[in-house]
Amino acid sequence: MTIGYKIEAISISTGVVTLLVIGGTFVILGALFSHKHDPQEPPYISPTIPYIGHLIGLLMKRYDYYVNLSNKNKLPIYGLAIPGLPGGRVYIINSPALVLAVQRQPKKLSFWAVEATFAVGLAGLSKYAEKELQDNVTGEEPRPSLFMDAMQCMHQKLQPSEALDQMTRIGVDSLLTRSIEMFNHTGSTSFELYRWVNIAVTYAVTDGVFGPLNPFDNEELCDAYLDFEENTVGLISYPWSSITCAKAYAGRERVVAAFEKFQAANGAQRACEFQRKGNTHTSKHNLSVVDKARLDVINVNAIHSNTTPTASCTMYHIFSDPVVLEEVRAAVLPLVEIKMDRHGLILEMNVGKIREVPILSSILHESLRHYGSGTGLAS
Protein backbone atom coordinates (compact mmCIF):
# COMPACT_ATOMS: atom_id res chain seq x y z
CA MET A 1 0.00 0.00 0.00
CA THR A 2 1.47 3.31 -1.05
CA ILE A 3 0.80 6.50 0.84
CA GLY A 4 1.33 9.73 -1.08
CA TYR A 5 1.63 13.25 0.21
CA LYS A 6 0.53 16.26 -1.75
CA ILE A 7 2.47 19.39 -1.02
CA GLU A 8 0.99 22.66 -2.20
CA ALA A 9 3.21 25.65 -2.85
CA ILE A 10 2.72 28.60 -0.56
CA SER A 11 2.94 31.93 -2.33
CA ILE A 12 4.19 34.93 -0.37
CA SER A 13 4.49 38.30 -2.03
CA THR A 14 7.87 40.03 -2.31
CA GLY A 15 6.54 42.93 -0.23
CA VAL A 16 5.66 40.65 2.68
CA VAL A 17 9.11 39.04 2.59
CA THR A 18 10.74 42.47 2.58
CA LEU A 19 8.70 43.60 5.58
CA LEU A 20 9.56 40.42 7.46
CA VAL A 21 13.28 40.90 6.76
CA ILE A 22 13.18 44.55 7.82
CA GLY A 23 11.19 43.73 10.93
CA GLY A 24 13.53 40.90 11.86
CA THR A 25 16.55 43.13 11.31
CA PHE A 26 15.22 45.78 13.69
CA VAL A 27 14.40 43.15 16.31
CA ILE A 28 17.97 41.83 16.11
CA LEU A 29 19.47 45.33 16.17
CA GLY A 30 17.29 46.21 19.14
CA ALA A 31 18.43 43.13 21.04
CA LEU A 32 22.10 43.78 20.25
CA PHE A 33 22.39 47.55 20.47
CA SER A 34 19.49 48.95 22.49
CA HIS A 35 20.47 51.00 25.52
CA LYS A 36 18.10 51.84 28.36
CA HIS A 37 18.24 55.49 29.31
CA ASP A 38 18.74 56.11 33.02
CA PRO A 39 16.66 59.07 34.31
CA GLN A 40 19.83 60.52 35.90
CA GLU A 41 21.68 60.51 32.57
CA PRO A 42 21.82 63.58 30.29
CA PRO A 43 19.16 63.71 27.55
CA TYR A 44 19.83 61.48 24.57
CA ILE A 45 19.65 62.58 20.95
CA SER A 46 17.97 59.92 18.86
CA PRO A 47 19.63 59.02 15.54
CA THR A 48 17.81 59.70 12.28
CA ILE A 49 18.23 56.04 11.38
CA PRO A 50 17.39 53.86 14.40
CA TYR A 51 20.31 52.14 16.15
CA ILE A 52 22.97 52.87 13.52
CA GLY A 53 22.36 56.50 12.57
CA HIS A 54 25.06 57.94 14.83
CA LEU A 55 27.54 55.36 13.55
CA ILE A 56 26.83 56.41 9.98
CA GLY A 57 27.17 60.07 10.94
CA LEU A 58 30.56 59.46 12.55
CA LEU A 59 31.66 57.40 9.57
CA MET A 60 30.82 60.20 7.15
CA LYS A 61 31.71 63.32 9.17
CA ARG A 62 33.91 62.10 12.05
CA TYR A 63 34.44 64.80 14.71
CA ASP A 64 32.33 67.28 12.74
CA TYR A 65 29.33 65.06 13.44
CA TYR A 66 29.53 65.97 17.13
CA VAL A 67 29.92 69.65 16.24
CA ASN A 68 26.88 69.57 13.94
CA LEU A 69 24.72 67.87 16.58
CA SER A 70 25.80 70.41 19.21
CA ASN A 71 25.02 73.36 16.94
CA LYS A 72 21.63 71.90 16.05
CA ASN A 73 20.43 70.93 19.53
CA LYS A 74 21.97 73.65 21.73
CA LEU A 75 22.18 71.44 24.82
CA PRO A 76 24.75 71.95 27.61
CA ILE A 77 25.30 68.18 27.67
CA TYR A 78 23.77 65.26 25.80
CA GLY A 79 24.28 61.56 25.26
CA LEU A 80 24.50 59.36 22.18
CA ALA A 81 23.90 55.63 22.17
CA ILE A 82 26.60 54.30 19.84
CA PRO A 83 27.11 50.55 19.50
CA GLY A 84 30.76 49.62 19.42
CA LEU A 85 31.96 52.27 21.86
CA PRO A 86 32.99 51.14 25.35
CA GLY A 87 29.76 51.19 27.35
CA GLY A 88 27.77 51.76 24.18
CA ARG A 89 27.40 55.48 24.75
CA VAL A 90 29.21 58.81 24.66
CA TYR A 91 28.46 62.12 26.36
CA ILE A 92 29.17 65.46 24.69
CA ILE A 93 29.69 68.47 26.98
CA ASN A 94 29.23 71.93 25.47
CA SER A 95 28.92 74.03 28.63
CA PRO A 96 32.21 75.46 30.01
CA ALA A 97 30.73 75.28 33.52
CA LEU A 98 30.05 71.56 33.12
CA VAL A 99 33.54 70.99 31.72
CA LEU A 100 34.98 72.55 34.87
CA ALA A 101 32.64 70.43 37.00
CA VAL A 102 33.93 67.29 35.29
CA GLN A 103 37.53 68.33 35.82
CA ARG A 104 36.81 68.77 39.55
CA GLN A 105 35.77 65.10 39.82
CA PRO A 106 38.98 63.29 38.78
CA LYS A 107 38.16 60.14 40.76
CA LYS A 108 34.56 59.73 39.61
CA LEU A 109 35.14 60.98 36.05
CA SER A 110 38.71 59.98 35.30
CA PHE A 111 40.20 61.28 32.09
CA TRP A 112 42.90 58.62 32.42
CA ALA A 113 40.36 55.79 32.50
CA VAL A 114 38.74 57.08 29.31
CA GLU A 115 42.11 57.51 27.62
CA ALA A 116 43.20 53.99 28.59
CA THR A 117 39.96 52.52 27.24
CA PHE A 118 40.33 54.33 23.93
CA ALA A 119 44.01 53.38 23.72
CA VAL A 120 43.05 49.70 23.87
CA GLY A 121 40.70 50.04 20.90
CA LEU A 122 42.97 52.33 18.95
CA ALA A 123 45.99 50.05 19.32
CA GLY A 124 44.16 46.75 18.92
CA LEU A 125 45.84 45.29 22.01
CA SER A 126 45.64 41.67 23.09
CA LYS A 127 43.36 40.72 25.98
CA TYR A 128 46.35 40.39 28.30
CA ALA A 129 47.71 43.83 27.41
CA GLU A 130 44.22 45.31 27.71
CA LYS A 131 43.91 43.94 31.24
CA GLU A 132 47.35 45.26 32.23
CA LEU A 133 46.73 48.71 30.77
CA GLN A 134 43.35 49.16 32.47
CA ASP A 135 44.38 47.73 35.84
CA ASN A 136 44.81 50.41 38.55
CA VAL A 137 44.64 52.99 35.77
CA THR A 138 44.76 56.03 38.09
CA GLY A 139 47.65 54.62 40.13
CA GLU A 140 45.79 55.13 43.41
CA GLU A 141 46.08 51.54 44.60
CA PRO A 142 49.36 50.33 46.18
CA ARG A 143 50.53 48.27 43.22
CA PRO A 144 52.13 49.02 39.83
CA SER A 145 50.08 50.84 37.21
CA LEU A 146 51.25 50.36 33.63
CA PHE A 147 49.16 53.22 32.30
CA MET A 148 49.95 55.79 34.99
CA ASP A 149 53.65 54.87 35.12
CA ALA A 150 53.89 55.34 31.35
CA MET A 151 52.00 58.66 31.41
CA GLN A 152 54.10 60.06 34.26
CA CYS A 153 57.26 58.95 32.50
CA MET A 154 56.25 60.72 29.29
CA HIS A 155 55.31 63.93 31.10
CA GLN A 156 58.52 63.97 33.14
CA LYS A 157 60.83 63.29 30.21
CA LEU A 158 59.13 65.90 28.01
CA GLN A 159 59.69 68.68 30.54
CA PRO A 160 62.34 71.28 29.59
CA SER A 161 65.67 69.51 29.92
CA GLU A 162 68.80 68.55 28.03
CA ALA A 163 67.07 65.33 26.93
CA LEU A 164 64.21 67.32 25.39
CA ASP A 165 66.66 69.74 23.75
CA GLN A 166 68.46 66.75 22.23
CA MET A 167 65.19 65.41 20.82
CA THR A 168 64.42 68.84 19.38
CA ARG A 169 67.85 69.17 17.74
CA ILE A 170 67.54 65.74 16.14
CA GLY A 171 64.04 66.61 14.94
CA VAL A 172 65.08 69.95 13.42
CA ASP A 173 68.09 68.41 11.68
CA SER A 174 65.86 65.65 10.33
CA LEU A 175 63.23 68.15 9.17
CA LEU A 176 65.77 70.14 7.16
CA THR A 177 67.63 67.15 5.73
CA ARG A 178 64.56 65.13 4.80
CA SER A 179 62.76 68.16 3.34
CA ILE A 180 65.65 68.92 1.02
CA GLU A 181 65.81 65.25 0.02
CA MET A 182 62.09 65.26 -0.78
CA PHE A 183 62.40 68.38 -2.93
CA ASN A 184 65.35 66.91 -4.82
CA HIS A 185 63.49 63.61 -5.25
CA THR A 186 60.37 65.18 -6.77
CA GLY A 187 62.29 67.52 -9.05
CA SER A 188 59.26 69.82 -9.07
CA THR A 189 58.54 73.34 -7.85
CA SER A 190 55.01 72.40 -6.76
CA PHE A 191 53.82 69.78 -4.30
CA GLU A 192 50.83 68.77 -2.18
CA LEU A 193 51.28 70.81 0.99
CA TYR A 194 49.49 68.57 3.48
CA ARG A 195 51.22 65.37 2.34
CA TRP A 196 54.63 67.04 2.28
CA VAL A 197 54.15 68.48 5.78
CA ASN A 198 52.84 65.14 7.06
CA ILE A 199 55.87 63.23 5.79
CA ALA A 200 58.39 65.87 6.89
CA VAL A 201 56.87 66.20 10.36
CA THR A 202 56.55 62.44 10.78
CA TYR A 203 60.23 61.99 9.97
CA ALA A 204 61.24 64.82 12.32
CA VAL A 205 59.11 63.72 15.28
CA THR A 206 59.91 60.02 15.05
CA ASP A 207 63.64 60.50 14.41
CA GLY A 208 63.84 62.47 17.65
CA VAL A 209 61.85 59.88 19.62
CA PHE A 210 62.91 56.51 18.20
CA GLY A 211 66.53 57.21 17.28
CA PRO A 212 68.69 55.59 14.58
CA LEU A 213 66.44 52.52 14.20
CA ASN A 214 63.33 54.64 13.65
CA PRO A 215 60.86 52.49 11.65
CA PHE A 216 59.70 55.51 9.65
CA ASP A 217 62.34 55.30 6.94
CA ASN A 218 60.20 55.62 3.79
CA GLU A 219 57.31 57.70 2.49
CA GLU A 220 55.06 54.66 2.03
CA LEU A 221 55.06 53.98 5.78
CA CYS A 222 54.30 57.66 6.45
CA ASP A 223 51.33 57.38 4.09
CA ALA A 224 50.18 54.21 5.87
CA TYR A 225 50.36 56.03 9.20
CA LEU A 226 48.31 58.90 7.73
CA ASP A 227 45.66 56.39 6.62
CA PHE A 228 45.51 55.18 10.22
CA GLU A 229 45.47 58.62 11.79
CA GLU A 230 42.73 59.97 9.52
CA ASN A 231 40.14 57.58 10.97
CA THR A 232 41.10 56.97 14.57
CA VAL A 233 37.51 57.86 15.51
CA GLY A 234 36.29 54.90 13.48
CA LEU A 235 38.77 52.48 15.00
CA ILE A 236 37.56 53.22 18.52
CA SER A 237 33.88 53.59 17.58
CA TYR A 238 32.91 50.93 15.07
CA PRO A 239 32.58 47.19 15.54
CA TRP A 240 34.47 44.93 13.11
CA SER A 241 36.99 47.69 12.38
CA SER A 242 38.92 45.54 9.89
CA ILE A 243 35.82 45.83 7.68
CA THR A 244 34.16 49.10 8.70
CA CYS A 245 37.47 51.02 8.82
CA ALA A 246 39.45 48.89 6.39
CA LYS A 247 41.84 51.61 5.20
CA ALA A 248 42.70 52.88 8.69
CA TYR A 249 42.97 49.32 10.00
CA ALA A 250 45.34 48.28 7.21
CA GLY A 251 47.45 51.41 7.74
CA ARG A 252 47.75 50.72 11.45
CA GLU A 253 48.71 47.09 10.95
CA ARG A 254 51.42 48.05 8.48
CA VAL A 255 52.93 50.51 10.95
CA VAL A 256 52.63 47.95 13.76
CA ALA A 257 54.58 45.44 11.65
CA ALA A 258 57.38 48.00 11.23
CA PHE A 259 57.49 48.61 14.99
CA GLU A 260 57.61 44.88 15.66
CA LYS A 261 60.94 44.84 13.80
CA PHE A 262 62.01 47.90 15.83
CA GLN A 263 61.21 46.10 19.09
CA ALA A 264 62.80 42.83 17.98
CA ALA A 265 66.03 44.72 17.18
CA ASN A 266 66.01 46.40 20.65
CA GLY A 267 65.57 49.74 18.95
CA ALA A 268 64.23 51.29 22.14
CA GLN A 269 67.68 50.99 23.76
CA ARG A 270 69.00 53.56 21.26
CA ALA A 271 65.93 55.80 21.36
CA CYS A 272 65.25 58.92 23.44
CA GLU A 273 65.06 58.68 27.21
CA PHE A 274 61.28 58.58 27.61
CA GLN A 275 61.01 55.83 24.97
CA ARG A 276 63.65 53.78 26.81
CA LYS A 277 61.90 54.27 30.15
CA GLY A 278 58.50 53.51 28.66
CA ASN A 279 59.83 50.30 27.16
CA THR A 280 61.17 49.33 30.59
CA HIS A 281 57.67 49.74 32.07
CA THR A 282 56.04 47.54 29.41
CA SER A 283 58.73 44.89 29.94
CA LYS A 284 58.00 44.82 33.68
CA HIS A 285 54.40 43.98 32.83
CA ASN A 286 55.52 41.19 30.48
CA LEU A 287 53.95 42.65 27.35
CA SER A 288 54.69 40.85 24.10
CA VAL A 289 56.70 42.38 21.26
CA VAL A 290 53.48 42.83 19.28
CA ASP A 291 51.72 44.69 22.10
CA LYS A 292 54.80 46.87 22.66
CA ALA A 293 54.75 47.71 18.95
CA ARG A 294 51.06 48.61 19.15
CA LEU A 295 51.68 50.93 22.10
CA ASP A 296 54.55 52.54 20.16
CA VAL A 297 52.08 53.41 17.41
CA ILE A 298 49.79 55.00 20.01
CA ASN A 299 52.73 57.04 21.34
CA VAL A 300 53.33 58.34 17.82
CA ASN A 301 49.67 59.31 17.65
CA ALA A 302 49.86 61.12 21.00
CA ILE A 303 52.82 63.22 19.86
CA HIS A 304 51.89 63.57 16.21
CA SER A 305 48.10 64.01 16.06
CA ASN A 306 48.01 67.80 16.50
CA THR A 307 51.43 68.50 15.01
CA THR A 308 50.68 67.80 11.35
CA PRO A 309 47.37 69.72 11.03
CA THR A 310 48.78 72.63 13.02
CA ALA A 311 51.99 72.76 10.96
CA SER A 312 50.22 72.49 7.60
CA CYS A 313 47.58 75.07 8.53
CA THR A 314 50.25 77.43 9.86
CA MET A 315 52.15 77.20 6.58
CA TYR A 316 48.97 77.57 4.55
CA HIS A 317 47.90 80.74 6.35
CA ILE A 318 51.37 82.23 5.96
CA PHE A 319 51.89 81.51 2.27
CA SER A 320 48.29 82.13 1.16
CA ASP A 321 48.22 85.70 2.47
CA PRO A 322 50.76 88.09 0.85
CA VAL A 323 50.49 90.58 3.71
CA VAL A 324 51.14 87.95 6.38
CA LEU A 325 53.95 86.41 4.31
CA GLU A 326 55.70 89.75 4.01
CA GLU A 327 55.36 90.40 7.75
CA VAL A 328 56.76 86.96 8.61
CA ARG A 329 59.71 87.40 6.24
CA ALA A 330 60.48 90.82 7.69
CA ALA A 331 60.50 89.34 11.20
CA VAL A 332 62.55 86.22 10.38
CA LEU A 333 65.22 87.54 8.01
CA PRO A 334 67.08 89.52 10.74
CA LEU A 335 67.62 86.20 12.53
CA VAL A 336 69.53 84.76 9.56
CA GLU A 337 73.32 85.01 9.55
CA ILE A 338 75.10 84.88 6.19
CA LYS A 339 78.55 83.29 6.14
CA MET A 340 81.03 82.01 3.62
CA ASP A 341 83.33 79.01 3.79
CA ARG A 342 85.24 76.87 1.30
CA HIS A 343 81.98 75.19 0.26
CA GLY A 344 80.26 78.47 -0.54
CA LEU A 345 77.42 80.48 0.97
CA ILE A 346 76.03 79.37 4.35
CA LEU A 347 72.83 80.62 5.96
CA GLU A 348 72.55 80.04 9.71
CA MET A 349 69.71 80.69 12.13
CA ASN A 350 69.18 79.93 15.81
CA VAL A 351 65.82 78.14 15.68
CA GLY A 352 65.28 78.90 19.36
CA LYS A 353 64.81 82.55 18.38
CA ILE A 354 61.76 81.59 16.31
CA ARG A 355 59.72 81.44 19.52
CA GLU A 356 60.43 85.14 20.03
CA VAL A 357 58.77 86.18 16.73
CA PRO A 358 55.29 87.48 17.73
CA ILE A 359 53.63 87.05 14.33
CA LEU A 360 54.74 83.42 14.03
CA SER A 361 53.69 82.66 17.59
CA SER A 362 50.26 84.18 16.95
CA ILE A 363 49.68 82.19 13.74
CA LEU A 364 50.83 78.98 15.41
CA HIS A 365 48.58 79.37 18.45
CA GLU A 366 45.56 80.34 16.36
CA SER A 367 46.11 77.33 14.09
CA LEU A 368 46.36 75.04 17.10
CA ARG A 369 43.22 76.57 18.60
CA HIS A 370 41.18 76.16 15.42
CA TYR A 371 42.53 72.92 13.99
CA GLY A 372 43.91 70.95 16.95
CA SER A 373 41.96 67.96 18.28
CA GLY A 374 41.14 67.76 21.98
CA THR A 375 43.73 70.31 23.08
CA GLY A 376 41.50 72.03 25.64
CA LEU A 377 40.79 69.31 28.19
CA ALA A 378 44.00 67.39 27.54
CA SER A 379 46.16 70.42 28.21
LUMTORRO-742707 format. One line per 4 residues: number of its first residue (from 1); their letters; for each residue z, x, y of C-alpha. Coordinates in steps of 0.1 Angstrom, whole numbers, plus 5000, padded with zeros to 4 digits. Layout:
# residues N
NUM	A	Z:X:Y ~ ...
//
This chain:
# residues 379
1	MTIG	5000:5000:5000 ~ 4989:5015:5033 ~ 5008:5008:5065 ~ 4989:5013:5097
5	YKIE	5002:5016:5132 ~ 4982:5005:5163 ~ 4990:5025:5194 ~ 4978:5010:5227
9	AISI	4971:5032:5256 ~ 4994:5027:5286 ~ 4977:5029:5319 ~ 4996:5042:5349
13	STGV	4980:5045:5383 ~ 4977:5079:5400 ~ 4998:5065:5429 ~ 5027:5057:5407
17	VTLL	5026:5091:5390 ~ 5026:5107:5425 ~ 5056:5087:5436 ~ 5075:5096:5404
21	VIGG	5068:5133:5409 ~ 5078:5132:5446 ~ 5109:5112:5437 ~ 5119:5135:5409
25	TFVI	5113:5166:5431 ~ 5137:5152:5458 ~ 5163:5144:5432 ~ 5161:5180:5418
29	LGAL	5162:5195:5453 ~ 5191:5173:5462 ~ 5210:5184:5431 ~ 5203:5221:5438
33	FSHK	5205:5224:5476 ~ 5225:5195:5490 ~ 5255:5205:5510 ~ 5284:5181:5518
37	HDPQ	5293:5182:5555 ~ 5330:5187:5561 ~ 5343:5167:5591 ~ 5359:5198:5605
41	EPPY	5326:5217:5605 ~ 5303:5218:5636 ~ 5275:5192:5637 ~ 5246:5198:5615
45	ISPT	5210:5196:5626 ~ 5189:5180:5599 ~ 5155:5196:5590 ~ 5123:5178:5597
49	IPYI	5114:5182:5560 ~ 5144:5174:5539 ~ 5162:5203:5521 ~ 5135:5230:5529
53	GHLI	5126:5224:5565 ~ 5148:5251:5579 ~ 5136:5275:5554 ~ 5100:5268:5564
57	GLLM	5109:5272:5601 ~ 5125:5306:5595 ~ 5096:5317:5574 ~ 5072:5308:5602
61	KRYD	5092:5317:5633 ~ 5121:5339:5621 ~ 5147:5344:5648 ~ 5127:5323:5673
65	YYVN	5134:5293:5651 ~ 5171:5295:5660 ~ 5162:5299:5696 ~ 5139:5269:5696
69	LSNK	5166:5247:5679 ~ 5192:5258:5704 ~ 5169:5250:5734 ~ 5160:5216:5719
73	NKLP	5195:5204:5709 ~ 5217:5220:5736 ~ 5248:5222:5714 ~ 5276:5247:5720
77	IYGL	5277:5253:5682 ~ 5258:5238:5653 ~ 5253:5243:5616 ~ 5222:5245:5594
81	AIPG	5222:5239:5556 ~ 5198:5266:5543 ~ 5195:5271:5505 ~ 5194:5308:5496
85	LPGG	5219:5320:5523 ~ 5254:5330:5511 ~ 5274:5298:5512 ~ 5242:5278:5518
89	RVYI	5247:5274:5555 ~ 5247:5292:5588 ~ 5264:5285:5621 ~ 5247:5292:5655
93	INSP	5270:5297:5685 ~ 5255:5292:5719 ~ 5286:5289:5740 ~ 5300:5322:5755
97	ALVL	5335:5307:5753 ~ 5331:5301:5716 ~ 5317:5335:5710 ~ 5349:5350:5726
101	AVQR	5370:5326:5704 ~ 5353:5339:5673 ~ 5358:5375:5683 ~ 5395:5368:5688
105	QPKK	5398:5358:5651 ~ 5388:5390:5633 ~ 5408:5382:5601 ~ 5396:5346:5597
109	LSFW	5361:5351:5610 ~ 5353:5387:5600 ~ 5321:5402:5613 ~ 5324:5429:5586
113	AVEA	5325:5404:5558 ~ 5293:5387:5571 ~ 5276:5421:5575 ~ 5286:5432:5540
117	TFAV	5272:5400:5525 ~ 5239:5403:5543 ~ 5237:5440:5534 ~ 5239:5430:5497
121	GLAG	5209:5407:5500 ~ 5189:5430:5523 ~ 5193:5460:5500 ~ 5189:5442:5467
125	LSKY	5220:5458:5453 ~ 5231:5456:5417 ~ 5260:5434:5407 ~ 5283:5463:5404
129	AEKE	5274:5477:5438 ~ 5277:5442:5453 ~ 5312:5439:5439 ~ 5322:5473:5453
133	LQDN	5308:5467:5487 ~ 5325:5434:5492 ~ 5358:5444:5477 ~ 5385:5448:5504
137	VTGE	5358:5446:5530 ~ 5381:5448:5560 ~ 5401:5477:5546 ~ 5434:5458:5551
141	EPRP	5446:5461:5515 ~ 5462:5494:5503 ~ 5432:5505:5483 ~ 5398:5521:5490
145	SLFM	5372:5501:5508 ~ 5336:5513:5504 ~ 5323:5492:5532 ~ 5350:5500:5558
149	DAMQ	5351:5536:5549 ~ 5313:5539:5553 ~ 5314:5520:5587 ~ 5343:5541:5601
153	CMHQ	5325:5573:5589 ~ 5293:5562:5607 ~ 5311:5553:5639 ~ 5331:5585:5640
157	KLQP	5302:5608:5633 ~ 5280:5591:5659 ~ 5305:5597:5687 ~ 5296:5623:5713
161	SEAL	5299:5657:5695 ~ 5280:5688:5685 ~ 5269:5671:5653 ~ 5254:5642:5673
165	DQMT	5237:5667:5697 ~ 5222:5685:5668 ~ 5208:5652:5654 ~ 5194:5644:5688
169	RIGV	5177:5679:5692 ~ 5161:5675:5657 ~ 5149:5640:5666 ~ 5134:5651:5699
173	DSLL	5117:5681:5684 ~ 5103:5659:5657 ~ 5092:5632:5681 ~ 5072:5658:5701
177	TRSI	5057:5676:5672 ~ 5048:5646:5651 ~ 5033:5628:5682 ~ 5010:5657:5689
181	EMFN	5000:5658:5653 ~ 4992:5621:5653 ~ 4971:5624:5684 ~ 4952:5654:5669
185	HTGS	4947:5635:5636 ~ 4932:5604:5652 ~ 4909:5623:5675 ~ 4909:5593:5698
189	TSFE	4922:5585:5733 ~ 4932:5550:5724 ~ 4957:5538:5698 ~ 4978:5508:5688
193	LYRW	5010:5513:5708 ~ 5035:5495:5686 ~ 5023:5512:5654 ~ 5023:5546:5670
197	VNIA	5058:5541:5685 ~ 5071:5528:5651 ~ 5058:5559:5632 ~ 5069:5584:5659
201	VTYA	5104:5569:5662 ~ 5108:5565:5624 ~ 5100:5602:5620 ~ 5123:5612:5648
205	VTDG	5153:5591:5637 ~ 5150:5599:5600 ~ 5144:5636:5605 ~ 5176:5638:5625
209	VFGP	5196:5619:5599 ~ 5182:5629:5565 ~ 5173:5665:5572 ~ 5146:5687:5556
213	LNPF	5142:5664:5525 ~ 5137:5633:5546 ~ 5117:5609:5525 ~ 5097:5597:5555
217	DNEE	5069:5623:5553 ~ 5038:5602:5556 ~ 5025:5573:5577 ~ 5020:5551:5547
221	LCDA	5058:5551:5540 ~ 5065:5543:5577 ~ 5041:5513:5574 ~ 5059:5502:5542
225	YLDF	5092:5504:5560 ~ 5077:5483:5589 ~ 5066:5457:5564 ~ 5102:5455:5552
229	EENT	5118:5455:5586 ~ 5095:5427:5600 ~ 5110:5401:5576 ~ 5146:5411:5570
233	VGLI	5155:5375:5579 ~ 5135:5363:5549 ~ 5150:5388:5525 ~ 5185:5376:5532
237	SYPW	5176:5339:5536 ~ 5151:5329:5509 ~ 5155:5326:5472 ~ 5131:5345:5449
241	SSIT	5124:5370:5477 ~ 5099:5389:5455 ~ 5077:5358:5458 ~ 5087:5342:5491
245	CAKA	5088:5375:5510 ~ 5064:5395:5489 ~ 5052:5418:5516 ~ 5087:5427:5529
249	YAGR	5100:5430:5493 ~ 5072:5453:5483 ~ 5077:5475:5514 ~ 5115:5478:5507
253	ERVV	5109:5487:5471 ~ 5085:5514:5481 ~ 5110:5529:5505 ~ 5138:5526:5479
257	AAFE	5117:5546:5454 ~ 5112:5574:5480 ~ 5150:5575:5486 ~ 5157:5576:5449
261	KFQA	5138:5609:5448 ~ 5158:5620:5479 ~ 5191:5612:5461 ~ 5180:5628:5428
265	ANGA	5172:5660:5447 ~ 5207:5660:5464 ~ 5189:5656:5497 ~ 5221:5642:5513
269	QRAC	5238:5677:5510 ~ 5213:5690:5536 ~ 5214:5659:5558 ~ 5234:5653:5589
273	EFQR	5272:5651:5587 ~ 5276:5613:5586 ~ 5250:5610:5558 ~ 5268:5637:5538
277	KGNT	5301:5619:5543 ~ 5287:5585:5535 ~ 5272:5598:5503 ~ 5306:5612:5493
281	HTSK	5321:5577:5497 ~ 5294:5560:5475 ~ 5299:5587:5449 ~ 5337:5580:5448
285	HNLS	5328:5544:5440 ~ 5305:5555:5412 ~ 5274:5540:5426 ~ 5241:5547:5409
289	VVDK	5213:5567:5424 ~ 5193:5535:5428 ~ 5221:5517:5447 ~ 5227:5548:5469
293	ARLD	5190:5548:5477 ~ 5192:5511:5486 ~ 5221:5517:5509 ~ 5202:5545:5525
297	VINV	5174:5521:5534 ~ 5200:5498:5550 ~ 5213:5527:5570 ~ 5178:5533:5583
301	NAIH	5176:5497:5593 ~ 5210:5499:5611 ~ 5199:5528:5632 ~ 5162:5519:5636
305	SNTT	5161:5481:5640 ~ 5165:5480:5678 ~ 5150:5514:5685 ~ 5114:5507:5678
309	PTAS	5110:5474:5697 ~ 5130:5488:5726 ~ 5110:5520:5728 ~ 5076:5502:5725
313	CTMY	5085:5476:5751 ~ 5099:5502:5774 ~ 5066:5521:5772 ~ 5045:5490:5776
317	HIFS	5063:5479:5807 ~ 5060:5514:5822 ~ 5023:5519:5815 ~ 5012:5483:5821
321	DPVV	5025:5482:5857 ~ 5009:5508:5881 ~ 5037:5505:5906 ~ 5064:5511:5880
325	LEEV	5043:5539:5864 ~ 5040:5557:5898 ~ 5077:5554:5904 ~ 5086:5568:5870
329	RAAV	5062:5597:5874 ~ 5077:5605:5908 ~ 5112:5605:5893 ~ 5104:5625:5862
333	LPLV	5080:5652:5875 ~ 5107:5671:5895 ~ 5125:5676:5862 ~ 5096:5695:5848
337	EIKM	5095:5733:5850 ~ 5062:5751:5849 ~ 5061:5786:5833 ~ 5036:5810:5820
341	DRHG	5038:5833:5790 ~ 5013:5852:5769 ~ 5003:5820:5752 ~ 4995:5803:5785
345	LILE	5010:5774:5805 ~ 5044:5760:5794 ~ 5060:5728:5806 ~ 5097:5725:5800
349	MNVG	5121:5697:5807 ~ 5158:5692:5799 ~ 5157:5658:5781 ~ 5194:5653:5789
353	KIRE	5184:5648:5825 ~ 5163:5618:5816 ~ 5195:5597:5814 ~ 5200:5604:5851
357	VPIL	5167:5588:5862 ~ 5177:5553:5875 ~ 5143:5536:5870 ~ 5140:5547:5834
361	SSIL	5176:5537:5827 ~ 5169:5503:5842 ~ 5137:5497:5822 ~ 5154:5508:5790
365	HESL	5184:5486:5794 ~ 5164:5456:5803 ~ 5141:5461:5773 ~ 5171:5464:5750
369	RHYG	5186:5432:5766 ~ 5154:5412:5762 ~ 5140:5425:5729 ~ 5170:5439:5709
373	SGTG	5183:5420:5680 ~ 5220:5411:5678 ~ 5231:5437:5703 ~ 5256:5415:5720
377	LAS	5282:5408:5693 ~ 5275:5440:5674 ~ 5282:5462:5704
//
